[in-house]
Amino acid sequence: MSDMPDISWTVPATLAAAAFVIAALTQALRPLLATARHRTRRASWGKLRVVIIALAALLAPVFFLDMFLTVTHLLGPSFGRWAWTVPAATEGSFTVLYLLDLYLQHMGKPMGWLRWAPYPFAAASLFLNVYASWGNVPAMTGHAVVTIAFFLPLLAGEAAVRSLSVSDEAVRFATEMADARRYALDLVRDRKGPLWRFEVPSLLRRQILHSRPPAAVTAAVSDGLAFGGAAKWEPAVETWITDSLTQDVKMTVKVEAKKRDLERQAQPSAGPSTDSQAGRQTPRQKPASSRELKAAKVRRLLTDSPHLTREEVAGKAGVSVSTVDRIKKDMPTPLRRARG
């Protein structure tokens, strides 16, 4: 490996940079650890932020230069005078994607896949820098440290920006949700033991492992943030776990009840029962015949017009005289006497 670049200075340079970072952070954190007023503490945290940005701006070019020279010398025989394009492409693409992700985070429109897009370029740069000193363990370690020292602070800065973009209320809500999840996990373990993952319904397992409780639990946790704390969401979590563990039994009961209803509907009916509406209806009377109507007219004429003769009554009612006599015999006795 005699054609490899001389990198003996990278390890002490990296150690010196690390010592400088630790010293600077210690100086910046010292006033924060002392007891002071809130305004003083806020000013101290502001100083820490300035120190972090300044250190990143000073050290990043040094690390980039080391990686640039190493990869350029490694790929010189293959790429010739264009070997510089490889480190420029890897570190440059990483930086562009990194800054774009930060911008979208700031605008409140992050993209999930863009968060992981810079990592392949970081992995490629790490491989090239380590391979440049393959076989020389100290040199490989030094190149790895320099490469990680370049990329890791950038990734940590992105995570810090993402964390700072979350409101305090959202942080408290996430903390309460984590407590509710741990409480649910304790309840399940108490009932199902350490192998609960294999004994609970799949829906409940996914809800607990991925922190996706039902809406009732989420609403209870939100209410607990305003007032009550765990006293608000513990009953909701207990109901959630109880209903989930007994869901199989409840579903079996419902299915059996539905089957019985379908079987009753499929059986032929034995006629309307006495309690049904059809059984409670009173049978309709048949309409009166013409003969009955004429007989009623004869009775009315004999009652209302006793001065009429039999022939006159028969003519008005449209019946024979014998019919008038027969109907008259069936009428009450006082009327027959009066007519006689």
MIRODREN-686298 format. One record per residue: x negated, y, z negated of N, C-alpha, C, O in turn. Coordinates in steps of 0.02 Angstrom, whole numbers, plus 50000, padded with zeros to 5 digits. Each point is the difference from the previous one (the first is absolute). Layout:
// MIRODREN-686298
XYZXYZXYZXYZ ...
This chain:
// MIRODREN-686298
499594994050000500415006050000499575006350000500195005049971 499234994650062499555005850000500285005850041499805005749990 500674992850056500285005450040500565003749965500285004750028 499884993449910500535003349963499745006649972499405000749988 501035004250003499785006549975499774999549928500234995849962 499325008650020499755000349931500525003749958500125005950008 500184990349947500545002949959499834999949926500445000049957 498914999850029499814999549930500245006049960500074999549939 500055006250094500215005949963500745000049984500225004149959 500174991550072500735000349990500224998149930500445003149971 499244991750002500214997849933499865005349947500465001849963 498925000950033499915005349949500425006250014500235003349954 499884998250111500425005850015500714998949975500315004549973 499944989550037500674998449977500055000249924500485002649972 499014994649995500005000149927499965007249974500335001849951 499275002350082499955007049979500665003650010500215004049958 500124994550098500655003250013500514997849948500415004049977 499574989550005500474997649950499875003349932500465001849965 498894998950018499835003349937500245007350001500245002549949 499685000750108500235006950005500755000549992500265004649968 500104990750062500735000049994500224999049928500445003449975 499234991849991500184998749930499855006149957500415001849957 499025001450054499835005949960500505005750013500215003449954 499974997550110500465005450016500694998649970500325004649973 499914989150031500644998449970499995000849924500495002349970 498954995949999499955000849928500055007449980500345001749952 499315002550086500035007249986500705002850011500235004449964 500114993050086500675002550015500514997549949500485003549984 499424990449991500484997149954499895002149927500444999349958 498975003450028499855001749930500495005149972500234999049944 499935006450091500495004649970500704997149997500425002349960 499724992750081500674997149997500104995849938500564999249975 498894998049999500054995849941500055004049936500194997349948 499645009050055500045004349940500725002349991500405000250047 499765001549890500675002549984500045007350017499625004149975 500854997650069500095006950022500735001050019500404995349999 499765010850017500685001650020500154997250069499554998150038 501105001749977500224997150063499715003750060499804996850049 500155009649948499745003850056499274998450012499774999650057 499864999749889499304998250006499914993250032499564999050041 500874996249938499954993350028500165000150075499684996550039 500815007549980500175000350071499425003050041499864997750055 499815007349917499425002950034499434994950006499654999850050 500274996049898499484994950002500144994850053499554997950036 501085000149969500184995150052499905003150070499824996550047 500305009949958499875003350064499264999850018499824999050058 499755002049892499284999650012499804992950021499584999250044 500724995849925499864993150019500184998750073499634996650036 500935006149985500204999150069499505003250048499834997150052 499945008949930499505003350043499354995950002499704999550054 500104997749890499384996149998500074993850044499534998250036 501054998549961500104994050040499965001550074499674996550038 500665008949982499995001850071499305002050022499784998250055 499865005449903499335002150017499534994050007499604999750047 500454995649907499584994050004500144996050063499544997750034 501105001549982500174996350060499735003450062499744996850046 500315009949956499765003650058499244999850007499735000150055 499914999449888499274999850003499734993050015499524999350037 500794995649935499734993250006500224996450063499644995950027 500965005749997500264996550059499545000850061499884995050034 499875011049981499535000450058499374995949992499744997350048 500005002249890499404996149989500134992650014499604996750034 500955000849940500174993050012500144998750074499804994850027 500545009950005500154999150071499364999850041499944996150047 499585008249937499375000250037499634993449993499714997550048 500294999749892499664993649990500334994550041499654996250033 501015003549966500354994850040499905001350075499924995250038 500085011149982499915001650071499324997750026499964996850052 499515004749910499334998050022499924992450000499694997250044 500604999549905499934992849996500344996550058499694995750032 500935006049982500364996750054499725001950068499984995850046 499805010449963499705002050064499374996150015499894997850056 499695001349892499384996250010500164992650013499654996750039 500885000749927500184993050009500244998650071499824995050030 500605009549997500314998950065499615003250057500234999850057 499205003249928499605003150053499834995450057500085002050058 499684991849929499834995550055500604998350045499914998650059 500705001549913500604998150039500325006050034500224999550057 499835006149908500365005850026499535005350029500225004550036 499144995049949499545005050025500125006849968500105000549940 499905004750103500095006749972500725001449979500145005249971 500324990150044500705000849979500154996449934500594999349982 498914998449984500114996349938500335004449947500334997549954 499585009050051500295004649950500765000050002500325002149952 499984995550104500735000250005500334995149953500585001049979 499074993650002500304995049956500125002849930500564999749976 498935003049989500155002949934500465006050005500415001249955 499535002750100500465005650007500724997650007500465003149974 499644991250062500674997450009500284997149935500585001349984 499014995049979500254996849939500155005249946500575000449975 498935003650007500115005049947500485005550023500415002449961 499544999550103500445005250025500734997950001500445003749979 499694990250046500694997650002500274999149929500585001549987 499004996049968500224999449931500205006749971500525000749969 499065004450043500145006649972500635003050030500405003149965 499704996150101500605002850033500634996849972500485003449982 499524989950014500594996549974500125001749927500575000649978 498895000149985500055001749929500325006949991500455000849959 499315004250078500275006749995500725000450025500415003749972 499754992450080500695000050024500474997149948500565002449991 499224992449975500414997149947500105005049943500555000649974 498935003050008500065005249949500505005450021500395002449959 499584999550104500455005350024500734997749996500445003749979 499684990250042500694997449996500224999249928500595001049984 498954997249972500174999749929500215006949974500485000749963 499145004450057500165006849979500675002450028500375003649966 499804994450094500645002050031500584995849975500585001350019 499294993749940500544995849974500274995050050500564997649992 499045000850060500224995250051499454994850012499734999650055 500104996549894499464995150009500214994350046500594998350005 498924998750027500114994150043499644994149969499405000449985 500964994250005499724994349964499404997050034499494998649967 500555000350099499444996750034499385004550004499444997450003 500665009249997499435004550005499574999949937499415001750003 500884996349942499614999649938499454994850006499465000849970 500664993850068499504994650006499595000550064499544996050009 500615008750034499655000550064499255001349993499624997350039 500145006949913499285001349997499584994149976499394999950012 500914995249956499614994749968499604995950050499434998349984 500824999950075499584996250047499355003650018499484996850008 500555009850000499395003750016499515000049942499404999650011 500855000749927499564999749942499674993149996499414999449984 500994995350029499724993249998499474999150054499484996949988 500645005750073499514999450054499355003749982499464997550013 500605008449959499405003849981499614996449946499384999950002 500974997249950499664996349947499634993950028499444998649980 500874997950067499684994250030499365002050038499494996749993 500555008650047499425002150040499435002349955499424998450013 500745005349935499475002449956499674994449961499395000149990 501004995149987499714994349964499604995650048499474997549981 500795001450079499664995750048499335003050024499554996450022 500405010149973499385003350021499414997749959499435000450025 500674997449915499444997749957500114992849979499844998149944 500444998050101500164993049983499364996249980499505000150035 500554996649908499434996249974499635003749946499654996849960 500395009750037499685004149949500535002049949500375004850011 499674991649934500555000949952500015007149972500545003049998 498914999849979500035007049975500245004950053500395004549986 499364994750075500215004650053500744999150016500365004950011 499874988849992500714998750012500445003249945500525002950014 499244996449924500375003049944500025007650006500525003249988 498914999850030499985007250007500465002550055500365004949990 499644991750068500455002150054500734999249980500425004250016 499734990349947500694999049978500225005449952500565002550003 498984999449951500175005249951500135006750034500485003549984 499094998250064500095006450035500665000150039500375004949999 499784989650035500624999750039500615000549955500475003650014 499514992649931500575000249954500065006949968500555002549989 498875000649996500015006749970500295005250047500255005249978 499724993550087500305004750048500754999050006500385004850000 499844988950004500714998750013500435000049937500575002450001 499164994949944500424999249941500255006649971500595000449982 499005004950012500275006449976500565002750044500475003149975 499474995850090500545002350044500654996449986500535003049996 499424990449996500604996149984500285001949931500615000349991 498945000949962500235002249934500335006850003500495001349965 499245003150077500325006550008500694999550029500455003749980 499644991850068500674999050028500494997549947500575002349996 499194993049963500434997449946500175005549950500555000349973 498965004150013500135005649954500515004850028500445002349964 499514999250100500495004550031500704996949998500495003449986 499554990150027500654996749998500285000049930500615000849990 498964998349960500245000049931500225007049978500505000749965 499125004450056500195006849981500635002450035500335004649976 499844992450080500605002150036500644997449967500555002150018 499384993349934500584997349965500175004549941499555002049963 501084999550029500215004549946499964996449933499984993849997 500015010149949499974997149933500624995849985499964994949967 500625007450057500614996249989499974993250035500224994949972 499505005050089499934993650035499524995449964500104993949998 499385008949972499534995849962500344997149939499924994049985 500475010049979500374997449941500504994750021500084995049965 500255006150091500484995050023499654993550018500254994649984 499185005950049499634993950017499774996349937500004993949998 499805009949951499794996949937500584996349966499924994549976 500675008850024500594996849970500214993850040500214995049971 499745005450095500174994250041499524994249987500214994249999 499165007449991499514994849983500174996749933499944993949992 500275010249958500204997249936500624995650007500044994749969 500445007550072500604996050011499834993450034500294994849984 499245005450063499794993850034499674995249951500134994050001 499445008749955499674995749951500524997049951499934994349980 500575009650002500524997449956500394994450034500154994949969 500025006150095500344994750037499574993750006500254994449994 499105006750016499554994350005499964996249934499964993850000 500045009949945499994996749934500644995949989499974994549972 500605008250048500634996449992500004993650041500234994749976 499535005650085499994994150043499524994849973500154994049999 499265008249979499514995249973500274996849936499864994249987 500515009649973500284997249939500514994450015500064995349961 500305005350095500504995050017499724994350043500214994349992 499325007350053499774995150048499284997749989499784995250032 499855008049923499324997949987499505002950048500175004250042 499204993649954499475002850042500094998550075499735003650041 500644991249976500124998250070500675002850025500354996850039 499815009149938500655002950017500075001450075500565000050026 498895001150009500035001550072500334994350039500315001250052 499634992749923500264994250036500694998049974500304995250026 499975008349924500634997949970500555005450005500574998649984 499265007350037500505005350006500215000650073499644997850045 500945005249968500205001150070499505004250038499665004349970 500294994650094499515003550041500115007550000499535003950002 501114998249996500155007250000499735003349937499695005350003 500424991649940499755002849937499235000050000499705004849975 500004990150052499264999850001499725005750042499525003349979 500774998050079499765005550042500135006749966499585004550004 500994996349963500155006349967499505001649945499805005749991 500004989249972499535001249945499295001150026499665004749979 500134991150067499315000450024499875006450040499465002749997 501044999650040499925006050042500305006249969500055005250033 500164994449903500285005849964500585003150039500015006150012 500474989850007500595002350036500634997849963500364995650024 499775007349917500594998049961500645002450033499985004050046 500604993649930500635002450027500115007549987499645003149960 500844999750075500135007249994500225001849929499855005549977 500504990049989500215001549932499415001049953500025004449957 499464991550051499405000749958499645006550017499775003649956 500174998050108499675006250021500365006149972499695004749976 500984995250027500395005549973499925000549924499965005549973 500014988849993499915000149928499315002749980499945003849952 499554994550086499335002749987499995007550011499705003749962 500634998650092500045007150013500365003749943499805005549981 500744991649994500355003049943499575000049937500025004749960 499584990050032499574999749942499465005349999499775002049947 500025000350113499515005450002500285006449970499655003849967 501004997450045500315006149974500134999549925499895004749963 500354989450016500164999249928500074992649985500324996250037 499375001749908500104993249976499434995350012499894995449960 499745005550093499434995750014500204992850012500474998650037 499174996749930500124992950010500694997849977500274995150024 500025008649928500674998249977500525000550055500544997049996 499315006850056500465000850056499954994250049500504997450024 498885000549991499924995150054499914992949976500054995450041 499835003449895499944993049978500644996050009499964994450025 500645008249958500614996150013500104998650075500224994650018 499615010250024500074998950072499524994550024500194995950042 499215003949932499524994850019500254993249975499954995050036 500315004849904500264993649973500584997550042500054994050014 500405010550006500564997950043499754997650067500264995150027 499245008250000499704997950065499724993049996500144995950043 499475002649906499704993549993500534994749987499974994550028 500525007049929500524995149984500414998350061500134994250014 500095010950023500404998850061499604996150052500284995750034 499075005849972499604996550050499904992749983500024995650043 499865003049892499884993149980500644995750001499964994050008 500625009249985500644996350001500375000850067500574997950006 499105005050043500335001150064500184993450034500524999550033 499064995549960500134993650032500634996849972500414997450037 499675002949896500604997149969500625003950020500524997050016 499435009649985500585004050020500194998750072500594999750016 498934999650027500144998750070500334993250009500454999250041 499334995849920500314993350004500735000249979500434997050033 499725006749914500695000549977500435003550052500564997950013 499185007450017500385003650051500134995650061500555000250029 498954995949992500094995750058500524994749986500424998650043 499564998449898500504994949983500705002949997500474996950024 499595009049948500665003249998500275001650070500594999250014 498955003050030500215001450069500214993650036500485000150039 499174994449949500194993750031500694997849977500404997750040 499755003149895500664998049975500555004350032500534997550017 499335009049991500505004350033500124997850072500574999950022 498904998450014500084997950069500374993450005500404999050046 499484996449907500364993650000500745000949987500424996750030 499745007949924500725001349986500345003150061500584998550014 499075005850020500295003150059500094995050057500455000750041 499114994349962500044995250054500554994949989500234997050049 500005001849889500534995149986500675002650026500145005949994 500304989450035500675002250024500445001949942500004996849947 500395008550062500435002549947500604995549992500264997450050 499985001449889500574995749984500655003849998500484997749969 499575007950063500615004049999499945005649950499574999749955 500845005350050499965005649954500194998049929500484996449990 499145005849963500144998649930500555004549975500215004850032 500034993449909500555003849971499785006949979500405004749993 498924996049997499765006649979499845004550059499885006049991 500124991150070499835004150058500575004750017500564999349976 499285005350067500505004950019500574996850038500595001949993 499244993050050500524996650037500474996249953500604999850012 499124997349934500424996349953500435004649959500534997949976 499265008350014500395004649959500555003550039500425003349970 499594996050095500515003550040500684996549991500054993950000 500465010149994500694997549994500274998250069499935004050047 500384990149960500264998150067500545005050023500435002149961 499524999650102500495004750028500684996550011500034994250019 500525009649967500674997450012500165000250074499825004650036 500534990249986500214999750070500535005350014500425001449958 499575001550100500525004950016500704996850002500084994350021 500415009649957500704997549998500264998850070499865003850047 500524990849961500294998350064500615004350016500255003649956 499974996150105500605003950020500624997749963500445004149985 499614989550000500584997449963500025002749930500545001849975 498894998549994499985002749931500165007450000500325002649954 499455000950098500165007250004500755001250008500285004549969 500034991350071500735000750010500384998349936500495003349984 499274991649980500334998249937499945005649949500475001449963 498965001850035499905005649954500455005850020500255003549956 499864997650109500445005450022500724998749981500385004549983 499804989150021500694998249980500105001449926500515002749980 499004995449978500065001149928500045007649985500385002249957 499225001650079500025007249988500685003050019500265004349965 500034993450092500665002650022500554998049952500455003949985 499514990049990500524997749952499955003849934500495001149966 498905000950017499905003549936500175007450007500345002849957 499425000250096500085007350007500685001950031500255005549988 500044990250051500645001750034500514994549987500164996050044 500095003849895500474994649985500675000650038500394995250001 499745010650030500645000850035499994996950069500534999450031 498894998549993499974997050067500274992949999499924996449951 500395001850102500254993250007499444995350020499455002350015 500694991049984499494995250019499805000950072499414999350017 501085002250026499855000850070499555006150012499544999850041 500605005749923499605006050008499274998949975499525002350030 500424994149913499334998549974499634995650049499405001150013 500944993850015499674995650048499795003850062499464998750027 500955005949996499825003950059499415004649988499565000550043 500435002749899499445004649986499344996249989499475002550019 500564991649950499394996249985499794995650058499444997450000 500995001550048499834995850057500024992649983499634996150029 500815001949925500074992949982500734998050008500435004150016 499694989749974500694997450005500375001149934499705001449949 500974997950056500425000949940499864994649950500015001349939 499864992550084499854994649954499355001349961499954998349941 499565004950092499385001749966500145005149945499704999749946 500765005250069500185005049949500324996549941499865001749943 500594993450071500334996549945499494996049959500045000049938 499484996750094499514996149964499565004449956499854998349942 499935007450086499585004549961500395002949942499725001149946 500925000150066500435002949947500084995249942500035002149942 500014991250075500064995149947499384999749955500054998649941 499365002850090499384999749961499885006349959499565000049957 500825005250054499925006249963500294999349930500384995449988 499445009149965500254999649931500764999949998500335002550045 499944994549902500734999149992500385006549996500525000650032 499255004449931500395006349997500105003250068500525003050013 498974996350032500075002950065500534996250041500385003150037 499634990149955500494996250038500705001749975500475000150040 499605001149896500665001749974500215006850026500585001250017 498935003349984500195006650024500194999750073500465003650022 499204992150017500144999650071500644995950012500355001250049 499794994049908500604995950009500625003949990500554997250005 
